[in-house]
Amino acid sequence: MVKATFTGERRMKDLTINPEAIDPDDPDMLSDFVLAAVNDALEKVDKATEETMGKYTKGLPGMLLTRLR
């Protein structure tokens, strides 16, 4: 019903609301849809960032500890 699109920098670039999601008798429902869409999109950004950065930081903490000793 609601789709939020974010950049990798966590900035919203689009918000699409299906007209069927707009119920004048229940504005809280639309609010819930928007919150769910935004949270879902941010979670996807975080997951994609973690997957991308994971290949560059894999093993890094252990390697640092070894070098510090």
ABEGO torsion letter per residue (X at the ends): XBBBBBBAAGBBABBBBBAAABBAABAAAAAAAAAAAAAAAAAAAAAAAAAAAAAAABGAAAAAAAAAX
